[in-house]
Structure formats: structure tokens, C-alpha cells
Amino acid sequence: MEIRIGIVNTGRELNFESADSADSVREAVTSALESGAPHVSFTDDKGNSFIVPTAGLAYIELGTEDVRRVGFVA
């Protein structure tokens, strides 16, 4: 699943692929914001970790969990 994170006062967005489901990412972000946690962390498909301060979150876009098809369908 593709995740895009917009950060306040930054022209670029954080964009990565994750094996986590949309529901688990949504739950992690929601619980971090509701509890007043200073940051929320994510892990991508390659094992890289991203720690984003919750005060700097502008938006989080969760992509679809569909697998991309390669080739031609008859």
C-alpha cells in the first residue's frame, strides 16, 4: 500500500510503500493524535523506519491495497 504524508511548512511529501493495512495505519495515526503522542512511526517494505512529529502532520493519504497487475489480460 502506498502512503503519502504531507508535512507542515515543507514543499515535499514523504512517500513510501508499506506492507501494513490501511486500517492499521489509520489506527496508529488516530491513536497517536488522540493520545497527544509527540510522534508516529512507520516502516516501509524495505525495513526503513520513518518517525514523523504529530505536530507537523498536514495530511496522510492512504493508497489502495490492490496488487498491480503486470502484462496483458486476454
C-alpha positions as a Markdown table, in Angstrom:
| # | Residue | x | y | z |
|---|---|---|---|---|
| 1 | Met | 0.0 | 0.0 | 0.0 |
| 2 | Glu | 1.3 | 3.5 | -0.8 |
| 3 | Ile | 1.4 | 6.1 | 1.9 |
| 4 | Arg | 1.9 | 9.8 | 1.3 |
| 5 | Ile | 2.4 | 12.1 | 4.3 |
| 6 | Gly | 2.3 | 15.9 | 4.0 |
| 7 | Ile | 4.4 | 17.8 | 6.5 |
| 8 | Val | 3.6 | 21.4 | 7.5 |
| 9 | Asn | 5.9 | 24.1 | 6.1 |
| 10 | Thr | 7.6 | 21.6 | 3.7 |
| 11 | Gly | 7.2 | 21.6 | 0.0 |
| 12 | Arg | 7.8 | 17.9 | -0.4 |
| 13 | Glu | 5.8 | 15.0 | 0.9 |
| 14 | Leu | 7.0 | 11.7 | 2.4 |
| 15 | Asn | 6.0 | 8.9 | 0.0 |
| 16 | Phe | 6.7 | 5.2 | 0.6 |
| 17 | Glu | 5.2 | 1.7 | 0.2 |
| 18 | Ser | 4.2 | -0.3 | 3.2 |
| 19 | Ala | 3.0 | -3.9 | 3.9 |
| 20 | Asp | 0.7 | -2.6 | 6.7 |
| 21 | Ser | -3.0 | -2.5 | 6.0 |
| 22 | Ala | -4.8 | 0.9 | 5.7 |
| 23 | Asp | -6.8 | 0.1 | 8.8 |
| 24 | Ser | -3.6 | -0.5 | 10.9 |
| 25 | Val | -2.0 | 2.7 | 9.7 |
| 26 | Arg | -5.2 | 4.7 | 10.3 |
| 27 | Glu | -5.5 | 3.3 | 13.8 |
| 28 | Ala | -1.8 | 4.1 | 14.6 |
| 29 | Val | -2.2 | 7.7 | 13.4 |
| 30 | Thr | -5.5 | 8.2 | 15.2 |
| 31 | Ser | -4.3 | 6.8 | 18.5 |
| 32 | Ala | -1.1 | 9.0 | 18.3 |
| 33 | Leu | -3.1 | 12.1 | 17.7 |
| 34 | Glu | -5.8 | 11.4 | 20.3 |
| 35 | Ser | -3.2 | 10.5 | 23.0 |
| 36 | Gly | -1.1 | 13.5 | 22.3 |
| 37 | Ala | 2.0 | 11.5 | 21.3 |
| 38 | Pro | 4.9 | 13.6 | 20.1 |
| 39 | His | 5.5 | 11.4 | 17.0 |
| 40 | Val | 4.2 | 8.5 | 15.0 |
| 41 | Ser | 6.4 | 5.9 | 13.3 |
| 42 | Phe | 6.0 | 3.9 | 10.1 |
| 43 | Thr | 8.0 | 1.1 | 8.4 |
| 44 | Asp | 8.2 | 0.6 | 4.7 |
| 45 | Asp | 8.5 | -2.6 | 2.6 |
| 46 | Lys | 12.3 | -2.4 | 2.7 |
| 47 | Gly | 12.5 | -2.1 | 6.5 |
| 48 | Asn | 13.3 | 1.6 | 6.7 |
| 49 | Ser | 11.7 | 3.5 | 9.6 |
| 50 | Phe | 10.1 | 6.9 | 9.4 |
| 51 | Ile | 9.4 | 9.0 | 12.6 |
| 52 | Val | 7.1 | 11.9 | 11.9 |
| 53 | Pro | 6.2 | 14.5 | 14.6 |
| 54 | Thr | 2.4 | 14.6 | 15.0 |
| 55 | Ala | 2.5 | 18.4 | 15.3 |
| 56 | Gly | 3.9 | 18.7 | 11.8 |
| 57 | Leu | 1.3 | 16.4 | 10.1 |
| 58 | Ala | -0.6 | 18.3 | 7.3 |
| 59 | Tyr | -2.3 | 15.2 | 5.8 |
| 60 | Ile | -1.9 | 11.4 | 5.3 |
| 61 | Glu | -3.1 | 9.8 | 2.1 |
| 62 | Leu | -3.5 | 6.0 | 2.2 |
| 63 | Gly | -3.4 | 4.3 | -1.2 |
| 64 | Thr | -5.3 | 1.2 | -2.3 |
| 65 | Glu | -4.2 | -2.2 | -1.2 |
| 66 | Asp | -4.7 | -3.7 | -4.7 |
| 67 | Val | -1.8 | -5.6 | -6.2 |
| 68 | Arg | -0.7 | -4.0 | -9.5 |
| 69 | Arg | -1.1 | -6.3 | -12.5 |
| 70 | Val | 1.7 | -6.7 | -15.0 |
| 71 | Gly | 1.2 | -7.8 | -18.6 |
| 72 | Phe | -1.8 | -8.1 | -20.8 |
| 73 | Val | -5.1 | -9.7 | -19.9 |
| 74 | Ala | -6.8 | -11.7 | -22.6 |
